[in-house]
Amino acid sequence: MPRKPSRKAKNEPTVSGILGLGLDNADGEKRITRTEEMVLVGGSRETHEQMQETAIRFSEELEKRGKKINEVSVREAADLLREAHEKSR
């Protein structure tokens, strides 16, 4: 029988999405990317591309674990995001 996801404590914070902001845009372009887990806004071309790469790696790792973003703890989401960012450099 398939396992049900464990219930989180009522007071435990959950993650429903991640917002990525790039603040180094000097060319006036408006860059917005949406994934199932993230919304990425702004940044130079290079910065926005790096945020996109991080978002892809983050999504791939969640998929590999068989989880949705609302099924991971805040700590796990932060760790996954940090790892994805380091791999995208």
Gaussian input, Z-matrix of N, CA and C with variables (Angstrom, degrees):
# hf/3-21g

backbone

0 1
 N
 C     1     B1
 C     2     B2     1     A1
 N     3     B3     2     A2     1     D1
 C     4     B4     3     A3     2     D2
 C     5     B5     4     A4     3     D3
 N     6     B6     5     A5     4     D4
 C     7     B7     6     A6     5     D5
 C     8     B8     7     A7     6     D6
 N     9     B9     8     A8     7     D7
 C    10    B10     9     A9     8     D8
 C    11    B11    10    A10     9     D9
 N    12    B12    11    A11    10    D10
 C    13    B13    12    A12    11    D11
 C    14    B14    13    A13    12    D12
 N    15    B15    14    A14    13    D13
 C    16    B16    15    A15    14    D14
 C    17    B17    16    A16    15    D15
 N    18    B18    17    A17    16    D16
 C    19    B19    18    A18    17    D17
 C    20    B20    19    A19    18    D18
 N    21    B21    20    A20    19    D19
 C    22    B22    21    A21    20    D20
 C    23    B23    22    A22    21    D21
 N    24    B24    23    A23    22    D22
 C    25    B25    24    A24    23    D23
 C    26    B26    25    A25    24    D24
 N    27    B27    26    A26    25    D25
 C    28    B28    27    A27    26    D26
 C    29    B29    28    A28    27    D27
 N    30    B30    29    A29    28    D28
 C    31    B31    30    A30    29    D29
 C    32    B32    31    A31    30    D30
 N    33    B33    32    A32    31    D31
 C    34    B34    33    A33    32    D32
 C    35    B35    34    A34    33    D33
 N    36    B36    35    A35    34    D34
 C    37    B37    36    A36    35    D35
 C    38    B38    37    A37    36    D36
 N    39    B39    38    A38    37    D37
 C    40    B40    39    A39    38    D38
 C    41    B41    40    A40    39    D39
 N    42    B42    41    A41    40    D40
 C    43    B43    42    A42    41    D41
 C    44    B44    43    A43    42    D42
 N    45    B45    44    A44    43    D43
 C    46    B46    45    A45    44    D44
 C    47    B47    46    A46    45    D45
 N    48    B48    47    A47    46    D46
 C    49    B49    48    A48    47    D47
 C    50    B50    49    A49    48    D48
 N    51    B51    50    A50    49    D49
 C    52    B52    51    A51    50    D50
 C    53    B53    52    A52    51    D51
 N    54    B54    53    A53    52    D52
 C    55    B55    54    A54    53    D53
 C    56    B56    55    A55    54    D54
 N    57    B57    56    A56    55    D55
 C    58    B58    57    A57    56    D56
 C    59    B59    58    A58    57    D57
 N    60    B60    59    A59    58    D58
 C    61    B61    60    A60    59    D59
 C    62    B62    61    A61    60    D60
 N    63    B63    62    A62    61    D61
 C    64    B64    63    A63    62    D62
 C    65    B65    64    A64    63    D63
 N    66    B66    65    A65    64    D64
 C    67    B67    66    A66    65    D65
 C    68    B68    67    A67    66    D66
 N    69    B69    68    A68    67    D67
 C    70    B70    69    A69    68    D68
 C    71    B71    70    A70    69    D69
 N    72    B72    71    A71    70    D70
 C    73    B73    72    A72    71    D71
 C    74    B74    73    A73    72    D72
 N    75    B75    74    A74    73    D73
 C    76    B76    75    A75    74    D74
 C    77    B77    76    A76    75    D75
 N    78    B78    77    A77    76    D76
 C    79    B79    78    A78    77    D77
 C    80    B80    79    A79    78    D78
 N    81    B81    80    A80    79    D79
 C    82    B82    81    A81    80    D80
 C    83    B83    82    A82    81    D81
 N    84    B84    83    A83    82    D82
 C    85    B85    84    A84    83    D83
 C    86    B86    85    A85    84    D84
 N    87    B87    86    A86    85    D85
 C    88    B88    87    A87    86    D86
 C    89    B89    88    A88    87    D87
 N    90    B90    89    A89    88    D88
 C    91    B91    90    A90    89    D89
 C    92    B92    91    A91    90    D90
 N    93    B93    92    A92    91    D91
 C    94    B94    93    A93    92    D92
 C    95    B95    94    A94    93    D93
 N    96    B96    95    A95    94    D94
 C    97    B97    96    A96    95    D95
 C    98    B98    97    A97    96    D96
 N    99    B99    98    A98    97    D97
 C   100   B100    99    A99    98    D98
 C   101   B101   100   A100    99    D99
 N   102   B102   101   A101   100   D100
 C   103   B103   102   A102   101   D101
 C   104   B104   103   A103   102   D102
 N   105   B105   104   A104   103   D103
 C   106   B106   105   A105   104   D104
 C   107   B107   106   A106   105   D105
 N   108   B108   107   A107   106   D106
 C   109   B109   108   A108   107   D107
 C   110   B110   109   A109   108   D108
 N   111   B111   110   A110   109   D109
 C   112   B112   111   A111   110   D110
 C   113   B113   112   A112   111   D111
 N   114   B114   113   A113   112   D112
 C   115   B115   114   A114   113   D113
 C   116   B116   115   A115   114   D114
 N   117   B117   116   A116   115   D115
 C   118   B118   117   A117   116   D116
 C   119   B119   118   A118   117   D117
 N   120   B120   119   A119   118   D118
 C   121   B121   120   A120   119   D119
 C   122   B122   121   A121   120   D120
 N   123   B123   122   A122   121   D121
 C   124   B124   123   A123   122   D122
 C   125   B125   124   A124   123   D123
 N   126   B126   125   A125   124   D124
 C   127   B127   126   A126   125   D125
 C   128   B128   127   A127   126   D126
 N   129   B129   128   A128   127   D127
 C   130   B130   129   A129   128   D128
 C   131   B131   130   A130   129   D129
 N   132   B132   131   A131   130   D130
 C   133   B133   132   A132   131   D131
 C   134   B134   133   A133   132   D132
 N   135   B135   134   A134   133   D133
 C   136   B136   135   A135   134   D134
 C   137   B137   136   A136   135   D135
 N   138   B138   137   A137   136   D136
 C   139   B139   138   A138   137   D137
 C   140   B140   139   A139   138   D138
 N   141   B141   140   A140   139   D139
 C   142   B142   141   A141   140   D140
 C   143   B143   142   A142   141   D141
 N   144   B144   143   A143   142   D142
 C   145   B145   144   A144   143   D143
 C   146   B146   145   A145   144   D144
 N   147   B147   146   A146   145   D145
 C   148   B148   147   A147   146   D146
 C   149   B149   148   A148   147   D147
 N   150   B150   149   A149   148   D148
 C   151   B151   150   A150   149   D149
 C   152   B152   151   A151   150   D150
 N   153   B153   152   A152   151   D151
 C   154   B154   153   A153   152   D152
 C   155   B155   154   A154   153   D153
 N   156   B156   155   A155   154   D154
 C   157   B157   156   A156   155   D155
 C   158   B158   157   A157   156   D156
 N   159   B159   158   A158   157   D157
 C   160   B160   159   A159   158   D158
 C   161   B161   160   A160   159   D159
 N   162   B162   161   A161   160   D160
 C   163   B163   162   A162   161   D161
 C   164   B164   163   A163   162   D162
 N   165   B165   164   A164   163   D163
 C   166   B166   165   A165   164   D164
 C   167   B167   166   A166   165   D165
 N   168   B168   167   A167   166   D166
 C   169   B169   168   A168   167   D167
 C   170   B170   169   A169   168   D168
 N   171   B171   170   A170   169   D169
 C   172   B172   171   A171   170   D170
 C   173   B173   172   A172   171   D171
 N   174   B174   173   A173   172   D172
 C   175   B175   174   A174   173   D173
 C   176   B176   175   A175   174   D174
 N   177   B177   176   A176   175   D175
 C   178   B178   177   A177   176   D176
 C   179   B179   178   A178   177   D177
 N   180   B180   179   A179   178   D178
 C   181   B181   180   A180   179   D179
 C   182   B182   181   A181   180   D180
 N   183   B183   182   A182   181   D181
 C   184   B184   183   A183   182   D182
 C   185   B185   184   A184   183   D183
 N   186   B186   185   A185   184   D184
 C   187   B187   186   A186   185   D185
 C   188   B188   187   A187   186   D186
 N   189   B189   188   A188   187   D187
 C   190   B190   189   A189   188   D188
 C   191   B191   190   A190   189   D189
 N   192   B192   191   A191   190   D190
 C   193   B193   192   A192   191   D191
 C   194   B194   193   A193   192   D192
 N   195   B195   194   A194   193   D193
 C   196   B196   195   A195   194   D194
 C   197   B197   196   A196   195   D195
 N   198   B198   197   A197   196   D196
 C   199   B199   198   A198   197   D197
 C   200   B200   199   A199   198   D198
 N   201   B201   200   A200   199   D199
 C   202   B202   201   A201   200   D200
 C   203   B203   202   A202   201   D201
 N   204   B204   203   A203   202   D202
 C   205   B205   204   A204   203   D203
 C   206   B206   205   A205   204   D204
 N   207   B207   206   A206   205   D205
 C   208   B208   207   A207   206   D206
 C   209   B209   208   A208   207   D207
 N   210   B210   209   A209   208   D208
 C   211   B211   210   A210   209   D209
 C   212   B212   211   A211   210   D210
 N   213   B213   212   A212   211   D211
 C   214   B214   213   A213   212   D212
 C   215   B215   214   A214   213   D213
 N   216   B216   215   A215   214   D214
 C   217   B217   216   A216   215   D215
 C   218   B218   217   A217   216   D216
 N   219   B219   218   A218   217   D217
 C   220   B220   219   A219   218   D218
 C   221   B221   220   A220   219   D219
 N   222   B222   221   A221   220   D220
 C   223   B223   222   A222   221   D221
 C   224   B224   223   A223   222   D222
 N   225   B225   224   A224   223   D223
 C   226   B226   225   A225   224   D224
 C   227   B227   226   A226   225   D225
 N   228   B228   227   A227   226   D226
 C   229   B229   228   A228   227   D227
 C   230   B230   229   A229   228   D228
 N   231   B231   230   A230   229   D229
 C   232   B232   231   A231   230   D230
 C   233   B233   232   A232   231   D231
 N   234   B234   233   A233   232   D232
 C   235   B235   234   A234   233   D233
 C   236   B236   235   A235   234   D234
 N   237   B237   236   A236   235   D235
 C   238   B238   237   A237   236   D236
 C   239   B239   238   A238   237   D237
 N   240   B240   239   A239   238   D238
 C   241   B241   240   A240   239   D239
 C   242   B242   241   A241   240   D240
 N   243   B243   242   A242   241   D241
 C   244   B244   243   A243   242   D242
 C   245   B245   244   A244   243   D243
 N   246   B246   245   A245   244   D244
 C   247   B247   246   A246   245   D245
 C   248   B248   247   A247   246   D246
 N   249   B249   248   A248   247   D247
 C   250   B250   249   A249   248   D248
 C   251   B251   250   A250   249   D249
 N   252   B252   251   A251   250   D250
 C   253   B253   252   A252   251   D251
 C   254   B254   253   A253   252   D252
 N   255   B255   254   A254   253   D253
 C   256   B256   255   A255   254   D254
 C   257   B257   256   A256   255   D255
 N   258   B258   257   A257   256   D256
 C   259   B259   258   A258   257   D257
 C   260   B260   259   A259   258   D258
 N   261   B261   260   A260   259   D259
 C   262   B262   261   A261   260   D260
 C   263   B263   262   A262   261   D261
 N   264   B264   263   A263   262   D262
 C   265   B265   264   A264   263   D263
 C   266   B266   265   A265   264   D264

   B1=1.4375
   B2=1.5288
   B3=1.3409
   B4=1.4703
   B5=1.5162
   B6=1.3144
   B7=1.4598
   B8=1.5143
   B9=1.3028
   B10=1.4552
   B11=1.5161
   B12=1.3223
   B13=1.4697
   B14=1.5191
   B15=1.3097
   B16=1.4578
   B17=1.5245
   B18=1.3092
   B19=1.4640
   B20=1.5116
   B21=1.2818
   B22=1.4592
   B23=1.5193
   B24=1.3093
   B25=1.4603
   B26=1.5281
   B27=1.3062
   B28=1.4644
   B29=1.5237
   B30=1.3107
   B31=1.4569
   B32=1.5206
   B33=1.3212
   B34=1.4633
   B35=1.5279
   B36=1.3308
   B37=1.4660
   B38=1.5262
   B39=1.3078
   B40=1.4621
   B41=1.5196
   B42=1.3103
   B43=1.4592
   B44=1.5200
   B45=1.3149
   B46=1.4581
   B47=1.5222
   B48=1.3202
   B49=1.4514
   B50=1.5158
   B51=1.3234
   B52=1.4617
   B53=1.5197
   B54=1.3218
   B55=1.4583
   B56=1.5213
   B57=1.3237
   B58=1.4583
   B59=1.5190
   B60=1.3253
   B61=1.4609
   B62=1.5233
   B63=1.3177
   B64=1.4560
   B65=1.5174
   B66=1.3126
   B67=1.4691
   B68=1.5236
   B69=1.3261
   B70=1.4610
   B71=1.5325
   B72=1.3138
   B73=1.4592
   B74=1.5231
   B75=1.3241
   B76=1.4662
   B77=1.5279
   B78=1.3580
   B79=1.4611
   B80=1.5259
   B81=1.3389
   B82=1.4558
   B83=1.5191
   B84=1.3199
   B85=1.4636
   B86=1.5218
   B87=1.3340
   B88=1.4601
   B89=1.5275
   B90=1.3264
   B91=1.4609
   B92=1.5258
   B93=1.3351
   B94=1.4580
   B95=1.5219
   B96=1.3227
   B97=1.4620
   B98=1.5166
   B99=1.3263
   B100=1.4645
   B101=1.5129
   B102=1.3152
   B103=1.4573
   B104=1.5202
   B105=1.3121
   B106=1.4559
   B107=1.5274
   B108=1.3402
   B109=1.4573
   B110=1.5204
   B111=1.3390
   B112=1.4651
   B113=1.5147
   B114=1.3322
   B115=1.4610
   B116=1.5262
   B117=1.3203
   B118=1.4636
   B119=1.5144
   B120=1.3306
   B121=1.4630
   B122=1.5147
   B123=1.3326
   B124=1.4576
   B125=1.5080
   B126=1.3127
   B127=1.4538
   B128=1.5124
   B129=1.3196
   B130=1.4603
   B131=1.5255
   B132=1.3122
   B133=1.4619
   B134=1.5214
   B135=1.3315
   B136=1.4723
   B137=1.5212
   B138=1.3053
   B139=1.4600
   B140=1.5190
   B141=1.3318
   B142=1.4623
   B143=1.5305
   B144=1.3240
   B145=1.4651
   B146=1.5279
   B147=1.3205
   B148=1.4664
   B149=1.5339
   B150=1.3246
   B151=1.4638
   B152=1.5276
   B153=1.3349
   B154=1.4613
   B155=1.5288
   B156=1.3185
   B157=1.4663
   B158=1.5219
   B159=1.3166
   B160=1.4645
   B161=1.5257
   B162=1.3211
   B163=1.4658
   B164=1.5214
   B165=1.3241
   B166=1.4641
   B167=1.5194
   B168=1.3293
   B169=1.4705
   B170=1.5251
   B171=1.3188
   B172=1.4624
   B173=1.5266
   B174=1.3281
   B175=1.4674
   B176=1.5196
   B177=1.3272
   B178=1.4613
   B179=1.5268
   B180=1.3257
   B181=1.4593
   B182=1.5300
   B183=1.3234
   B184=1.4626
   B185=1.5268
   B186=1.3289
   B187=1.4629
   B188=1.5289
   B189=1.3300
   B190=1.4637
   B191=1.5309
   B192=1.3221
   B193=1.4665
   B194=1.5230
   B195=1.3277
   B196=1.4607
   B197=1.5149
   B198=1.3273
   B199=1.4670
   B200=1.5197
   B201=1.3037
   B202=1.4620
   B203=1.5170
   B204=1.3252
   B205=1.4602
   B206=1.5349
   B207=1.3166
   B208=1.4669
   B209=1.5297
   B210=1.3283
   B211=1.4671
   B212=1.5282
   B213=1.3267
   B214=1.4671
   B215=1.5283
   B216=1.3169
   B217=1.4607
   B218=1.5253
   B219=1.3067
   B220=1.4627
   B221=1.5266
   B222=1.3305
   B223=1.4621
   B224=1.5355
   B225=1.3421
   B226=1.4598
   B227=1.5319
   B228=1.3241
   B229=1.4690
   B230=1.5257
   B231=1.3351
   B232=1.4687
   B233=1.5244
   B234=1.3270
   B235=1.4646
   B236=1.5268
   B237=1.3284
   B238=1.4672
   B239=1.5255
   B240=1.3216
   B241=1.4649
   B242=1.5245
   B243=1.3172
   B244=1.4678
   B245=1.5361
   B246=1.3328
   B247=1.4739
   B248=1.5333
   B249=1.3367
   B250=1.4541
   B251=1.5168
   B252=1.3355
   B253=1.4583
   B254=1.5333
   B255=1.3176
   B256=1.4751
   B257=1.5185
   B258=1.3266
   B259=1.4732
   B260=1.5259
   B261=1.3182
   B262=1.4716
   B263=1.5158
   B264=1.3111
   B265=1.4705
   B266=1.5012
   A1=108.39
   A2=118.41
   A3=120.87
   A4=111.49
   A5=115.02
   A6=121.15
   A7=110.64
   A8=115.46
   A9=120.17
   A10=108.25
   A11=117.55
   A12=118.25
   A13=109.48
   A14=116.13
   A15=119.24
   A16=109.53
   A17=114.71
   A18=119.27
   A19=109.75
   A20=115.48
   A21=120.80
   A22=108.98
   A23=115.88
   A24=120.22
   A25=108.74
   A26=116.35
   A27=119.97
   A28=112.89
   A29=117.79
   A30=120.81
   A31=113.58
   A32=117.39
   A33=120.41
   A34=109.71
   A35=117.23
   A36=119.22
   A37=111.42
   A38=115.82
   A39=121.62
   A40=109.61
   A41=115.11
   A42=121.42
   A43=107.44
   A44=116.72
   A45=119.52
   A46=111.46
   A47=117.17
   A48=121.27
   A49=110.79
   A50=114.85
   A51=121.22
   A52=108.10
   A53=115.80
   A54=122.48
   A55=108.47
   A56=116.50
   A57=121.63
   A58=109.50
   A59=116.27
   A60=121.13
   A61=109.86
   A62=116.51
   A63=121.94
   A64=107.83
   A65=116.24
   A66=119.94
   A67=113.18
   A68=118.17
   A69=120.11
   A70=113.27
   A71=118.29
   A72=121.48
   A73=111.06
   A74=116.17
   A75=120.36
   A76=112.11
   A77=117.55
   A78=119.32
   A79=113.97
   A80=117.62
   A81=120.17
   A82=114.81
   A83=119.00
   A84=121.90
   A85=109.55
   A86=115.72
   A87=121.37
   A88=107.34
   A89=115.74
   A90=120.89
   A91=109.26
   A92=115.71
   A93=121.90
   A94=107.86
   A95=116.42
   A96=122.07
   A97=107.58
   A98=116.52
   A99=121.74
   A100=109.44
   A101=115.66
   A102=122.26
   A103=106.43
   A104=116.38
   A105=119.60
   A106=111.34
   A107=116.34
   A108=121.10
   A109=114.45
   A110=118.02
   A111=120.60
   A112=113.09
   A113=113.39
   A114=122.01
   A115=105.51
   A116=115.98
   A117=122.48
   A118=108.13
   A119=116.26
   A120=120.89
   A121=109.10
   A122=115.07
   A123=121.09
   A124=114.59
   A125=113.42
   A126=121.90
   A127=112.63
   A128=114.53
   A129=120.16
   A130=108.28
   A131=117.45
   A132=120.82
   A133=109.90
   A134=115.89
   A135=120.61
   A136=111.73
   A137=117.31
   A138=121.10
   A139=111.13
   A140=116.65
   A141=120.09
   A142=110.46
   A143=116.66
   A144=119.57
   A145=110.99
   A146=117.53
   A147=120.34
   A148=110.29
   A149=116.94
   A150=119.58
   A151=110.49
   A152=117.04
   A153=120.84
   A154=111.01
   A155=116.56
   A156=121.13
   A157=110.41
   A158=117.24
   A159=121.44
   A160=110.33
   A161=117.29
   A162=121.66
   A163=111.06
   A164=116.86
   A165=120.86
   A166=110.30
   A167=116.91
   A168=120.51
   A169=111.40
   A170=117.38
   A171=121.86
   A172=110.01
   A173=117.16
   A174=122.06
   A175=111.40
   A176=116.48
   A177=120.61
   A178=111.19
   A179=117.16
   A180=120.41
   A181=111.12
   A182=117.47
   A183=119.55
   A184=110.28
   A185=116.12
   A186=121.08
   A187=110.44
   A188=116.09
   A189=121.00
   A190=110.63
   A191=116.53
   A192=121.73
   A193=112.49
   A194=115.93
   A195=119.72
   A196=113.43
   A197=116.58
   A198=120.96
   A199=111.48
   A200=114.93
   A201=123.45
   A202=107.31
   A203=117.11
   A204=120.50
   A205=112.09
   A206=117.75
   A207=119.76
   A208=112.83
   A209=117.17
   A210=121.87
   A211=112.91
   A212=117.29
   A213=120.00
   A214=109.23
   A215=115.01
   A216=119.60
   A217=109.39
   A218=115.96
   A219=120.85
   A220=109.36
   A221=116.91
   A222=121.19
   A223=111.39
   A224=116.56
   A225=120.01
   A226=110.57
   A227=117.46
   A228=120.82
   A229=110.03
   A230=116.97
   A231=120.46
   A232=110.94
   A233=117.12
   A234=120.65
   A235=111.12
   A236=116.96
   A237=120.90
   A238=111.00
   A239=115.87
   A240=120.37
   A241=110.66
   A242=117.28
   A243=121.75
   A244=110.46
   A245=116.45
   A246=121.01
   A247=110.85
   A248=116.60
   A249=120.15
   A250=111.62
   A251=116.23
   A252=120.64
   A253=111.04
   A254=116.53
   A255=120.16
   A256=111.17
   A257=118.08
   A258=121.85
   A259=111.89
   A260=117.71
   A261=120.48
   A262=112.57
   A263=118.16
   A264=120.95
   A265=111.16
   D1=134.46
   D2=179.96
   D3=-62.49
   D4=142.91
   D5=178.23
   D6=-77.63
   D7=139.41
   D8=174.05
   D9=-83.71
   D10=143.03
   D11=174.63
   D12=-59.25
   D13=140.35
   D14=180.00
   D15=-66.70
   D16=146.62
   D17=178.65
   D18=-78.22
   D19=138.36
   D20=176.78
   D21=-82.94
   D22=150.23
   D23=175.95
   D24=-58.92
   D25=148.20
   D26=-176.37
   D27=-59.77
   D28=-33.10
   D29=-177.48
   D30=-93.58
   D31=-3.25
   D32=-179.10
   D33=-76.25
   D34=127.11
   D35=179.31
   D36=-64.87
   D37=149.99
   D38=177.03
   D39=-121.34
   D40=162.43
   D41=178.63
   D42=-109.55
   D43=124.59
   D44=177.50
   D45=-110.09
   D46=-11.97
   D47=178.16
   D48=176.81
   D49=169.13
   D50=-179.33
   D51=-128.66
   D52=136.32
   D53=177.01
   D54=-108.96
   D55=123.77
   D56=176.08
   D57=-107.54
   D58=127.24
   D59=-179.60
   D60=-118.03
   D61=126.76
   D62=172.63
   D63=-104.22
   D64=125.71
   D65=-173.63
   D66=-110.18
   D67=8.66
   D68=-174.15
   D69=-105.54
   D70=26.46
   D71=-178.27
   D72=-79.83
   D73=120.35
   D74=177.55
   D75=-116.71
   D76=-4.63
   D77=-175.22
   D78=-96.53
   D79=-0.40
   D80=176.36
   D81=81.30
   D82=-2.60
   D83=178.93
   D84=-72.76
   D85=145.45
   D86=175.85
   D87=-102.81
   D88=113.51
   D89=-177.77
   D90=-112.90
   D91=123.78
   D92=178.60
   D93=-138.20
   D94=130.28
   D95=176.25
   D96=-131.57
   D97=136.23
   D98=176.84
   D99=-120.42
   D100=135.25
   D101=169.58
   D102=-123.10
   D103=179.64
   D104=178.51
   D105=-62.48
   D106=-32.15
   D107=-175.43
   D108=-103.39
   D109=-21.57
   D110=-169.64
   D111=-135.92
   D112=156.26
   D113=166.75
   D114=-125.04
   D115=124.51
   D116=-179.00
   D117=-111.76
   D118=129.29
   D119=-175.26
   D120=-132.90
   D121=133.64
   D122=170.42
   D123=80.00
   D124=-164.93
   D125=-179.07
   D126=90.33
   D127=160.34
   D128=172.10
   D129=-67.59
   D130=172.16
   D131=178.50
   D132=-55.87
   D133=-47.54
   D134=-178.97
   D135=-62.26
   D136=-46.88
   D137=-178.93
   D138=-63.02
   D139=-43.88
   D140=-178.95
   D141=-64.82
   D142=-39.80
   D143=177.75
   D144=-63.45
   D145=-38.56
   D146=178.14
   D147=-66.69
   D148=-39.89
   D149=176.35
   D150=-62.66
   D151=-40.03
   D152=178.21
   D153=-62.39
   D154=-44.45
   D155=178.55
   D156=-61.40
   D157=-41.81
   D158=177.33
   D159=-62.20
   D160=-42.88
   D161=179.55
   D162=-62.42
   D163=-41.18
   D164=178.99
   D165=-63.13
   D166=-48.22
   D167=-179.58
   D168=-63.42
   D169=-39.13
   D170=177.05
   D171=-60.58
   D172=-48.90
   D173=-179.74
   D174=-61.59
   D175=-41.54
   D176=179.63
   D177=-62.53
   D178=-40.95
   D179=-179.79
   D180=-68.48
   D181=-40.28
   D182=175.35
   D183=-59.77
   D184=-45.10
   D185=-179.47
   D186=-62.21
   D187=-42.48
   D188=179.02
   D189=-59.40
   D190=-35.53
   D191=179.61
   D192=-83.57
   D193=-6.86
   D194=-179.84
   D195=70.12
   D196=33.59
   D197=-176.64
   D198=-125.52
   D199=155.83
   D200=169.12
   D201=-99.88
   D202=162.38
   D203=-175.08
   D204=-60.20
   D205=-34.17
   D206=-179.10
   D207=-77.50
   D208=-0.53
   D209=178.55
   D210=-101.33
   D211=-1.07
   D212=178.54
   D213=-108.05
   D214=152.39
   D215=177.52
   D216=-73.17
   D217=165.99
   D218=176.88
   D219=-59.46
   D220=-43.43
   D221=179.93
   D222=-62.16
   D223=-44.86
   D224=179.98
   D225=-64.16
   D226=-41.25
   D227=178.44
   D228=-62.49
   D229=-43.18
   D230=179.22
   D231=-64.09
   D232=-42.03
   D233=178.32
   D234=-63.53
   D235=-44.38
   D236=178.89
   D237=-62.61
   D238=-41.43
   D239=179.47
   D240=-64.50
   D241=-43.31
   D242=178.76
   D243=-61.40
   D244=-46.37
   D245=179.23
   D246=-62.61
   D247=-43.53
   D248=179.44
   D249=-62.69
   D250=-39.69
   D251=179.29
   D252=-65.80
   D253=-43.17
   D254=179.66
   D255=-63.44
   D256=-37.76
   D257=179.82
   D258=-72.06
   D259=-24.55
   D260=-176.02
   D261=-88.66
   D262=-2.46
   D263=-179.41
   D264=-74.57

